[in-house]
Amino acid sequence: MNRYPLWKNATVIIALVLGLLYTLPNFFGEAPAVQVASVKATTKVDPALLATIQSALKAAAINPHSVVLDATSVRVRLNDSDTQLKTRDLLDKLLNPDATNGRYSVALNLVSNTPSWLASLHAAPMYLGLDLRGGVHFLLQVDMEVALTKRLDSMGADLRALMREKSLRHAGVGRDGKALVIRFRDLETRDKARAVISQSQPDLTLIDGQDSTEFKLSATLKPLAERSIQEFAIKQNITTLHKRINELGVAEPVIQQQGADRIVVQLPGVQDVARARDLIGRTASLEVRMVEQEATLGTAPLGTEMVPETKRDGSVSQVAVKKLVVLTGERFADAQSTFDNEHRPAVAITLDAAGGRIMRDLTRENLHKLMAILLIEKGHPEAISVATIQGEFGNHFQITGSFTPEETNTLAILIRSGAIAAPMSFIEERVIGPSLGADNITKGMNSTMWGFMAIAAFMMSYYLLFGFISVVALSANLVLLVALLSLLQATLTLPGIAAVALTLGMAIDSNVLINERVREELRGGTTPQAAITAGYERAWATILDSNVTTLIVGIALLIFGSGPVRGFAVVHCLGILTSMFSSVVISRSLVNWFYGSRKKLESVSIGQIWKPGIK
């Protein structure tokens, strides 16, 4: 007889129950919401902000559906669009009293209507891509020439400091296109300089030269070093873009490299193109300045300016910093979260050679005085660190204070990636309206539904009960696929819907192989129970081979593809795995339930077994 052991039946039931649970959130839709995120790099989104928002809503007699604090924002879910607009205006005035220098982004958004009991199981709907939800698409060109030029200028300053340190007299260090040219008055000094530079700057290729009066040494970046600088510029810009786009409240932004020097940015659900362009193209810079400790509270002495500093408790104080800029962000080579000798959280800073020399002179002359690191965005400076100079230091030093490990990690990220590494220009811009996205969803779903209905009608008319079982297994496959996409928080796009439709066709093909194999066994005179067993066992090898070869192609698309191709590949690969489980395991479980307990089974409902002309 055909019966599954208890553990196999339990596996099928558990898989179907979990599949239904994690598919359910996709049917609840979305609700209007207001998202509050930090605009300033030093402004925190914490429980204190949550309490402030809740108090303001209560005072204004606004009853939100929920107010939730997550890692980067506070989301207020509301019942209708009118209340959403009223809440946005209320919170914007409350949190940004100075409209020209706001600390928070208060943006309209949509959040899932998933019930709390489902959310507690970490069940959430799939994200919808740009072509389904509408939004903005940007293609940005990174100016690699500027990145290389900035690196060469920094190296030029390093070489001057190195020549001075080694007491090697030269006639000047200048940049000529993509090369640094060092001039010497005698051959011996040039040869000594060549040996010193080769040891300290392995990324440079050195070429000797000479004119009528001077000996030259031309230094160019090696191809490997150029590629490393360009890759760093792309990664740095992508990291900074991720931080900035969090302010827009985009549920699942796409920010990825395209080619050697381009970045694709897709923002589903965003319709305010001007604000998105302003946010993405925003420039930021770092500066080191000394603090005027004798300044009177609230007043800025001559030659200083007052800048805000956000304390650990969220309060903001004013610091008088001198207008003279000691160092700029170009001199910061690295920043890492670490611990000092007393095991206190700290930030380890690394400067380039020129920055180290400047810092050594500065600290020697200003022991036990305050030094500030400023982050400047849109012309508004803000102190991200104010610390006392405890001793003389150069290229390497630490910032310590009453920090937690999380705060030192945040400070290191701000110092390391507070600004873009190379300027970017917009070379392509597309806006997809929400109505077009809704139309795409309707057409995609209709095509999948009609395809499913056509398959179901054919299978049930041709294979009767076995056809019905195949359709139930196909439905289970669709549920499991949607559940996996939701559990992995994948982004569904139009190519993804096409992959779902393709998965349905491939999944039913496995059941056709099984059903025809059972028919073939019955034609050969095998008993119905034995025919069912042989049909499933002998069709399995063919099903496995065909799905594995298709899976190999899907994995290749996943590895080497990008954008829509990659979205198609994700759904395609997951669909192959769910189809193998549903078409073989689930359908066999149903067949066992219908026929497995019958000891004397004379026939099965699988359509026409005998064909005309067969004896």
Beta strands, then each sheet from edge to edge (+ up, - down):
strand 1: 30-38
strand 2: 66-69
strand 3: 73-77
strand 4: 104-112
strand 5: 127-128
strand 6: 135-142
strand 7: 172-176
strand 8: 179-184
strand 9: 204-210
strand 10: 215-221
strand 11: 254-258
strand 12: 262-268
strand 13: 284-290
strand 14: 304-310
strand 15: 316-322
strand 16: 327-328
strand 17: 332-339
strand 18: 345-351
strand 19: 370-377
strand 20: 380-388
strand 21: 396-400
strand 22: 424-432
strand 23: 491-492
sheet 1: 2+ 3- 1+ 4-
sheet 2: 5+ 23+
sheet 3: 11+ 12- 6+ 22-
sheet 4: 7+ 8- 10+ 9-
sheet 5: 16+ 13- 19+ 20-
sheet 6: 14+ 15-
sheet 7: 17+ 18- 21+
end
